Amino acid sequence: MRLLMAGILLLSGLTQAAEIYRYTDKQGHTVFTDQPNPTRKAQSVELSTPNQMQSSIQSLDNSVSPTQLLPTQPIYQLGFVNLPEGNAFRANDGNIVLQSSLSPDLLDDHQLQLLVNGQPLTALTQSSIFYINNLDRGAHSLTLQVVQGEQVIASSPVTTIYVLRAHQ
């Protein structure tokens, strides 16, 4: 690798040392080239010294392992999909099915939990489909959480749904 870098630097130095010429062609356009034109009066172009900057790359401290530099938890994007228009469910029996979206996929030790009106409604699961039974009519707030043990890793924004049930 060092040999390759040395070769590239050597070649870049050769290209910087090349002479540049300028002349005007028959159409009146200014042409720059590295070969003098024998039929036109080519003028040598003087180049100023190029700007040089020191590298801003700093070497990493070898006492830090690569796993310490990477985030240990993924950043989850959570939400509900395929909700009916206006988030209104017509369910006379109060039974609804919710489908969630999750990106990236859950890690093995992470699970999903559905909160309805701030209370856990379902057991922890890795499934993205939730079946809710006998939900009262009216407005309900839904939140989806990614849980690891007792700790909440991520939470979806609160989504309000409306259950429409026939009144008897």
Beta strands, then each sheet from edge to edge (+ up, - down):
strand 1: 20-24
strand 2: 30-33
strand 3: 43-45
strand 4: 77-81
strand 5: 88-90
strand 6: 96-103
strand 7: 111-116
strand 8: 119-120
strand 9: 129-132
strand 10: 138-148
strand 11: 151-155
strand 12: 159-164
sheet 1: 2+ 1- 3+
sheet 2: 4+ 6- 9+
sheet 3: 5+ 12+ 10- 7+ 8-
sheet 4: 5+ 12+ 10- 11+
end
